[in-house]
């Protein structure tokens, strides 16, 4: 008989960002758009949590804040058929999302999903201008544990503003 398919478990991917060289010494970072594109076969889904900290000149991170979910990423992407219907017949099996500020939830669209990280930090009352940011993605397999999501691409934008 053929070998059984793997029994997949949730796994994490960590994205670390250091703005200490992006901003001048008299400036602080503002963490803006985090965007990504994912493939979510079956009822698999991805969640993201964010935390901030201070990276010193030796590379150590201190004062790492509590983690909080990025806005509206707690929602399961289980209703994948809705997403797939947004693609032309024969299109790729990829869900893409954008922020819906009116309904505060994922909306199926034809561009990558993005979220303004600074809004999440502000709403969670976490430090917003630390020079280090960590985002942890949890890739959750389908309920039958035979399909797993894939992060196709991601990007984080940061801007600098005068320190107060």
Buried (B, 14 or more C-beta within 10 A) or exposed (E): EEEEEEEBEBEEEEBEBBBBEEBEEEBBBBBBBBBBBBBBBBBBBBBBBBBBBBBEEEEEBEEBBEBBBBBBBEEBBBBBEEBBEEBEEEEEEBBBBBBEEEEEEBBBBEEBBBBBBBBBBEEBEBEBBBBBBBBBBBBBBBEEBBBBBBBEEBEBEBBBEEEE
